[in-house]
Amino acid sequence: MSLLAVALTGGIGSGKTAVSRAFARHDISIIDTDVLAREVVEPGQPALQDIVAAFGGECLDATGALDRAYLRRLVFADTERRQRLEAILHPRILQALRERLALIQTPYCLVVVPLLVETGWISSSSGFWW
């Protein structure tokens, strides 16, 4: 069976969650890349180790989890640091997406990708044609 993955994109507050919930109520499979982004930086994951190597142990909170607020302050005002973080995260998120898509047993699914254009995943180089 061939899978049709339909991308849902948009900025903060644009209604992505409301739309994906509406589809989910009709038993449509949903993959949210924001959820995948959180999973790839859980304690023990290679991405978290790479973030610490790139930005220092201050990126971790007292429990050993990613201190998102600290990292946000560190990278989003600095293009070079943000690009370094994206180079760590985006390939892993894309790989996690591919793995989840491989598990879908229905003819199509909805993939929520807030930064579809910004990540470059809208081109054939990503392996996807949205």
N, C-alpha and C positions, 0 to 999 in steps of 0.2 A: 504494500500500500504506500502510496506517495503522500507526503505530508505537506500541506500548505500552511506556512507560518505567516500570519498577518501581523505586521508591526503596528503598535500604537505608540505614538510619540507626542510630545508636547512639553511645555514648560511647567514650572511649579504652579499648582492651582488651576491647571487647564482642564481638569476633569478625567484624567487617565484612570484614577482609582474608581471613580463612579462608573465609567464605561466598562472597565475590566470586571467589576462586580456584576454588572448587568449581564455580561456574557457568561460569567461563572454560574449565574442563576439558571442558565440554559445548558449547563453541563459542558461548557466549552473549556478546554484546558487553557490555563493561564500560566505564563512564565514571566515573572517580574524581575528584570535585571537589577533593580535596586535590592531585592532580596538576595540575589546571587552575589552582589557586591558585598553585602554584609557577611555572607557565608564564607567567601574566600579570604576574609581577614579575621576569622575566628581564631582564638588561641590554638597554637599548634599547626596552623596552616602556613605553607611556605610564603605566601604573600605577606603575611604579618611579619615573618622573619626578615623578609626583604625590605619591608618598610622600616623596621628597626635598624637594619644595617645601613639604609640610606639616610635616615633622618634622626637616628638616635633613640635611646631607651626612653626618653621623655615622651615618646609617642604612646607609651603604655600607661594604663591607669594602675591603681594599687592591686587590682585582681589579675593583671597581665593581659587584659583586653585592650583593644585599640582605643586610645583617647581621641575620639573623633573631633571634639572641640579644639583640642590642642593642634591636631594635624591640620584642621581647617584653617586656623589662624596662621599656621606656618606656611602653607602652600598656596592658598588662593590669592594672596597678594604678590606672589612671586611666580612668574610664568615658568621659569626654569624648574623650580621645585614642583610645580603642578604637573608639568610635562613628565618629570621623573616619576611622580606618583602614578600618573596615568599609564606610563610604560610598564609599571609593575602590575597595575590592576586590570587594565583593559584586556590584555591577552588572556588572563585567567578567567575573567568574567565571560569572555567570548567562548572559551573552552567549556566552562560550566554550562553555558547556554546550549552549545552543541550536544553535550552529554544529556541534558534534560530533553532536548528535542528528540533525541534518539529513543527516549522512553515513551513518547506519546503514542498512544494506540488508536487515536481518532484521526479522521481525515484532515482536520485542521486545528490550529490553536492560535491564541492571541499572545504575542510577545510584547510586553510593556518595556519600551526602551526610551527613557526620557531624553537621552542625548544621542539619538540615532545619527543625526548628521554630524554632530561634533566628534563622535568617536570614529567616524569613517566607516561605520558598519553598513552604510547604504550603498557600497560599491561591490563590484565583483571580487575585489581583493579580500573581502571579509568572508566570501563563500556564500553570501546571501544576496538575493535580489528582492528587496522589499517592495 
